[in-house]
Amino acid sequence: MEEFGDLKSLAVSRDGAIATVELIGPGKGNAMGPDFWAETPGVFDALDADDSVRAVVVRGRGDHFTYGLDLKASAQTLMPMIAGQNLAKERTELHALIREWQQAFTSIAKCRKPVIAAIDGWCIGGGVNMIAACDVRVCTANAKFSLREPRIAITPDVGALQRLPGIIGEGATRLMAFTAGDYDAEFAERVGLVEQVFADREALDAGVEEICSQIAANAPLAVQGAKRVLNYCKDASEEAGLEYVATWNSAFLQSKDLGEAFAAFAQGRDPNYEGH
């Protein structure tokens, strides 16, 4: 696995086939500053390319997932683009910056490996945008969620408005976006923002480990194929999606892992998949 020792906003660790990406700030509450936006795409591109990684966990260091955008750290970059009577040049630069920041979460959505968000404490603004790009979201009972950008006169612009409707529906997305309110774990589970709520951090860690272990035990190319098909079907008709998965399996079903599956079944043992 590629070494990530020089990162400032993220810490990447490895336990077998499971990689963990930890938000570490350096802003208060793991806030997302310039280093975060610069480092995240490269980290997830590298994890995507590493065949030995079968699942990725995203979590925050300490008591919170993230407080969202680090306004203080980002001010030096943002202020020249939004202050005064800026015209086309500055507005074009701001547009390019927003598109650059969007790539941080697009890299998560496009990562072929399943990405599980483990949320404890506050998940604010950019944090909600981030978990919307993940495949599975679980949290502790004390987790709180807020799409808070409108409180500071910003329209959410790094993916939540595009991805959340497919996860929690139009109504719940609009409620969160229009009120910029604070929503608890019970609400998140009820609307489908999270798949499961755990009592505390210890239970969350154990639950995430179990989910990742189950994913890692499966044939990795089949799991990655399922993610590719699901992603394609978001913007496709039902018929187009059926044709896509038929084409996918026609091309990729034949594998050593498939042979291993049949052999393990015949011999009454657990399969050992190697991704071939």
N, C-alpha and C positions, 0 to 999 in steps of 0.2 A: 504494500500500500504506500502511496506517495506520502512523504513527510510534510506536515503542515506546521512546523515549529515556529515560523516567523509571523503567524497570524496575530492580529491585535484585537479583533472583535469576536473571534470564534475560537473554540478549542475543539479539535477533532481527535477522538479516541477510537479504539477498536477492541472488540471482544469477539474473537472468532470471525464469523461472517457478518456480524452486526457492527455498523459504524454509528457513532454518536457525534452529532454536531451540537455543541453547547454555545449558547449566546452568552458572552462574557462582558459586553459593554464596549469600551471601558466606561461609558456614561452610566449614571445612576439607573438602577433597575434594568440593566442590560439594554439601555437605549441604543437605537440604531443611528450611528453617525457615519461619516464618510468612509471609514474603514470597512464598516459592515457592507455597504453597497458595493464597494470595490472587491471585497474578498469572497462574498457568497457565491457568485456565479462560478468562479474558478474551483471552489471547494466541491460544489455539486457536479460540475463537469468531470472532475477527477474521480469522484465516487461513482458516477455513471460509467466511466470507462474502466473501472477496476472490477474485473470479473469475479474476484474473490469476495466482493461485498454483495450481500443478498438482501439486506434491509438497512434503512437509515433511520435513526431516531433524532428528532430535533427537540431540544429542551433549553431552559434558561438556567443559568447558574444562580444559586441562592434561593431566595423566597419568591421570586417572580419570574414569569416567562420573559416579558419585556414591557417596558413603558412606551415602546413605540419610537417614533422619530426623535432623535437627539437634537432639539432645536438649537441649543447653545453651540454644539459642535458643528452644526450644519449652517449656521448663520453666515459665516464667512463666504460660503459658496453661494447661498441663496440670495442674500441681501442685494448684491449688485444687480441681480436679475429681476428683482421685484420692487426695488425702491425707486422713487422719483418718477420721472416721465419717460420710462423706458419704451422703446419702439421696437421695430421688427428685429433688429439684431439681438437685443437682450431677450426678447420673447422667443426667438428661435433657439437661443442657447438654453433657455428654461425648458422648452419642449424637448430638446435633446437630453437634458439632464433627467427629466422625468422618465423618458424612454430607457435611459441607462439604468435608473433605479428599478424600473419594472423588470429588468432582466434578472435581478436577484431572485425574485419569486418565480419567474418563468423557468429559471434553471431548475427549481425544485419540481415544478409541475412536469417538466420534460425529462427529468431524471428517470431512467428506466427502472430503477430500484424502488420498491415501495418505501414511502417516507411517512413515518409516524410521528405526529406532534404530541409530546407529553407536556401538558400545561398545568402549572401550579401557580397560584397567586394571580397577579394582574397580567392580562394579555390585552394591550391597548393599541389602537391605531394600526401601525405597521405590523404589529403582532397578529392582529386578526387577518390582515392581508396575507401574512406569511402562512398561517395555518390553513387558510383557504386554498393554498397551493399544494398542501400535503394530501396524502391519500387517506389517512386515518387520523382521527383526533380523539384523544382521551385526556381526562383531566382529574384533578382532585376536587373534593367537595367545596374547597375554599377558593377555587378559581373564579375569576371575574373577567368579563369580556366587554370591551367598549370600542366601537368604531367612532372614535372621538374627534376625528379631524374637523367636522363642522363647528365644534366648539372653538377652534382656533382659526376659523374662516378658511378652511381648506376642504375641497371636495376630495374624498378618498380616490387616489389615482394610481395605486400600484397593484391592483388586481382584485380587491375585495368585491367591488361592484360588478365585476365580470364573472367571478367564480362563485360567490356566495349564493346567488339565486339557484344554481344547480345543486347546491348542498342543502340549503334551508328554505328555499322557495322565495318567490318575489316578495310576499307580504312581510316575512320576518326580516329579510334583507332591508326593505324599505323602512321598517320600524327602527332597526339598528342605525341605519344611515341618516334618517331624518331627525331622530331624537338625540343621537350621539350619547345615548344613555349607558348606564352601567348594568350589565346583565349577569346573573349568577349562573352557577353550574346547573341548577335545576332547569332554568330557561334553556341553556345551551343543549342539554340532553333532550328536552321536550321538542325543540325545533329541529334537532338533528345536526347541530353544529359539532357536537361530540358524540361518539359512539358509546362511550361508557364513562361513568363517574366513579372514582375510587375514593375511599374514606380519607386517605392522607398520602403523603409523599412516599412512604414506604410501600403502601399498597399499590400506588401508581407505578413505582419502579418494578415491582413484581409482575404487575399486569402487563406492562410494556415488554418485559423480558419474555413472558409467555407468548404474546402475540408475535414477537420477532422470531422466537424459536420455532413456532409453527410455520411462519413464512419461510425461514431458512431451511426447514426440513423438506420443503417441496422442490420440485424441479425448477431451477432458477429461470430457465428460458421460458417455461410455461407461465410462471408468475409474471415475468416481464412482458410476455405476449398479452396476458390478460390486461395489464396496465395500458399497453399500446392500443388494444382494441377499445377499452373503455374511454380512453382519451379521444380516439377517433370518433366514437359514437356520440360524443357530446354535441358535435356540430353536424351530424349526419342523420339522414332519415333511417328508420328502422330497416328498410330493405338494403340501403347502402351499408349499414352496419353488419347485416347478415352476410352480405357479399364479401365485405372486408375480412371478417373472421374466417369465412370459408377459404378465401385466398391465403390468409395467414397460415392456417393449419395445413393447407395443401403444400405450402412452401416449407414449413418448419416442424411439422409433426414428427417426421422421421428423425430419430435421434438415438444416441446411446442411452440417454436417460429413459426413453420410452421402453427400450429393451430391458433396462434395469427394473422398471416398474413391473413389467410382466414376470420377470425372473423372481423378484421379491415376493410377488403375490403367489406364485407357484410354490415357492419354498417356505412360505409362511413367516417371512421376516420383514423388517423395516427396510425400505429402499435407501440406497446411498447415492444421491444424485451429485453429479460433478459438473453439470452444465455443458454437456457435449451431445 
